[in-house]
Amino acid sequence: MMRVFAYAAAVVLALPVGADEPLTAQEFDAYTRGKTLTYADQGTAYGLEEYYPNNQVKWAFEGGACLDGIWYEENQNICFLYEDGRAPQCWQFFQEGNKLRAEFVSDSGTQQYEAYSSDRPLQCTGPQIGV
């Protein structure tokens, strides 16, 4: 019995402190600034986001055109507002090892995971030209 308890205690102590707590704005900024992250949904690349100083971002769905925007913290959520005029999209971000997990606040179940991280700029496609 003591061996089981010791093993369970070791597992709990090995977990990162605050792993179940969403990142604060300061933690999110420190992790993302200067990076381009590729997010995946159920193992499939979903979109990319480049993070700049002053909470500026650029988002593109996989293979799509880019949207400029901003992010801000509201009620332990990181919310994104893009130039397309849609309502803010709010997420909670969690550090899992050396990657992020994002949970969409407005629905119960949508999660995205950081699949790749790069310091290269986001490559944006332009508007469709031609007929």
C-alpha positions in Angstrom: 0.0 0.0 0.0 2.8 2.4 0.9 4.4 1.7 -2.5 1.2 2.7 -4.3 0.9 5.9 -2.3 4.6 6.8 -2.9 4.1 6.2 -6.7 0.9 8.3 -6.8 2.6 11.1 -4.8 5.6 11.1 -7.2 3.2 11.4 -10.2 1.4 14.3 -8.7 4.6 16.1 -7.8 5.9 15.6 -11.3 3.0 17.6 -12.8 3.7 21.2 -13.7 2.5 23.7 -11.1 -0.7 25.3 -12.3 -1.2 22.9 -15.2 -4.9 23.1 -14.8 -5.0 26.9 -14.6 -5.4 28.9 -17.8 -2.5 31.1 -18.7 -2.7 34.7 -17.7 -2.2 37.5 -20.3 1.4 38.0 -19.2 2.1 34.2 -19.5 0.4 34.0 -22.9 2.3 37.0 -24.2 5.6 35.7 -22.9 5.0 32.3 -24.6 3.7 33.5 -27.9 5.4 36.8 -28.7 7.6 36.6 -31.8 6.3 33.2 -32.8 4.1 31.7 -35.5 2.1 28.8 -34.1 0.3 26.2 -36.1 -2.8 24.9 -34.4 -4.4 21.5 -35.0 -7.9 20.2 -34.4 -8.1 16.4 -34.0 -4.7 15.9 -35.6 -5.4 18.1 -38.6 -3.8 21.5 -39.2 -6.4 24.1 -38.6 -4.8 27.5 -38.8 -1.7 29.6 -38.1 -1.3 32.7 -35.9 1.7 35.1 -35.7 2.1 37.0 -32.5 3.5 40.5 -32.4 4.3 43.1 -29.6 1.4 45.1 -28.2 -1.1 42.2 -28.5 -1.2 42.3 -32.3 -1.8 39.1 -34.2 -2.2 37.8 -37.7 -4.4 34.7 -38.3 -4.9 32.5 -41.3 -6.9 29.3 -41.7 -4.8 26.6 -43.2 -4.3 27.7 -46.9 -6.4 30.9 -46.4 -6.0 34.6 -46.5 -4.6 36.4 -43.4 -6.6 38.6 -41.0 -5.0 41.2 -38.8 -6.3 41.5 -35.2 -5.6 42.0 -31.6 -5.9 39.9 -28.5 -6.8 40.9 -25.0 -7.6 39.3 -21.6 -11.1 39.1 -20.3 -12.2 37.0 -17.3 -9.3 34.6 -17.5 -9.9 34.2 -21.3 -7.7 35.3 -24.1 -10.0 36.9 -26.7 -9.2 37.7 -30.3 -10.8 40.4 -32.4 -10.0 40.4 -36.1 -10.6 42.9 -38.9 -13.4 40.8 -40.4 -15.9 42.4 -38.1 -17.0 39.2 -36.3 -17.6 39.0 -32.6 -14.5 38.3 -30.4 -13.4 34.7 -30.2 -12.4 33.8 -26.6 -10.2 30.9 -25.6 -8.5 29.6 -22.5 -4.9 28.5 -23.1 -3.1 25.9 -21.0 0.6 25.0 -21.0 1.0 21.2 -21.6 4.7 20.4 -21.6 6.3 22.6 -24.2 3.1 23.3 -26.2 -0.2 25.0 -25.8 -3.7 23.6 -25.6 -6.6 26.0 -26.4 -10.2 25.5 -25.3 -12.9 27.6 -27.0 -14.9 29.3 -24.3 -18.2 29.6 -26.3 -18.7 25.9 -26.8 -18.1 22.8 -24.7 -15.7 20.7 -26.5 -13.7 22.5 -29.1 -10.0 22.2 -28.4 -7.0 23.0 -30.5 -3.4 22.0 -29.9 -0.2 23.7 -30.9 1.2 21.4 -33.5 4.2 23.5 -34.6 6.1 26.6 -33.5 8.3 28.7 -35.7 10.0 32.1 -35.6 9.3 32.6 -39.3 6.7 35.1 -40.5 3.2 33.9 -41.5 2.9 33.5 -45.3 -0.3 35.2 -46.4 -2.2 34.4 -49.6 -3.6 37.4 -51.5 -7.0 37.9 -52.9 -8.0 35.6 -55.7 -7.1 37.2 -59.1 -8.8 36.3 -62.4 -12.1 34.9 -63.5 
